[in-house]
Amino acid sequence: MHEDTRKTVLKGLMIALVCIATMSIQIPIPGTDGYINIGDSVIFISAILFGPITGMIAGGIGSAFADILSGYAHWAIFTLVIKGLEGYLVGVLIKNHTTVIKSIFSTGAGTIVMVIGYFIAGIILKGSIIISAASIPANLIQGVVSMVIAVPLAYSLSKVKYVKMFKAHS
């Protein structure tokens, strides 16, 4: 398979997986018109295994698609930016030296970006700091749960021959 084709297919696959993971479990957050999901776990896995660009593209586009398809289109542009930055940051912090400690640190930083990003977006969309602040605990829970899912999965997947091949070419 041609190198550019391989990279495009990988990014498309990760976009789809982020979208599916985001849509598979959605717990509405009353008052904020948002929801808790596990899509961040796939963003983290994408960034850890395949780097910042794949993490950014998968996180931003996959999550924005999920918002649009789930009836949360008013969040989509914010999600595109927030989740894209989240995936990019995790990938940059990990670089090519993946350890469990580095994975925890980088996904923690990604979670903080997500929480702050949605706090700011909530202020813009809802026009209220108080309403937006109400989403902080739920977003923290979402981030921590996604970390608990992503770090061991990424560590395990990094040992798979097929994933190693894609990682070498990403």
Secondary structure, 3 states (H helix, E strand, C coil): CCHHHHHHHHHHHHHHHHHHHHHHCCEEECCCCEEECCHHHHHHHHHHHHCHHHHHHHHHHHHHHHHHHCCCHHHHHHHHHHHHHHHHHHHHHHCCCCCHHHHHHHHHHHHHHHHHHHHHHHHHHHCCHHHHHCCHHHHHHHHHHHHHHHHHHHHHHCCCHHHHHHHHHC
